[in-house]
């Protein structure tokens, strides 16, 4: 099982800067101790888009705010025997959402 570590924007900028200086990808790979495929993919992405930052992560848009989440948890903890539907009905009555 492999672990994935994302490169922060500062490191991405340093890698792109080294390649723009004229250094070879293999030299940059050795210097930063990163896989060759990662650096070459980063350089290819930079050449096509002109940016070196990561894309925004996908996923479903949140429908509740963190404050509303805290309210839902608090109301569920107050009476542990309530069902999820009852908690949802209480939240609906309180917030109108």
Order of alpha helices (4+ residues) and beta strands (2+ residues): alpha-alpha-alpha-alpha-alpha
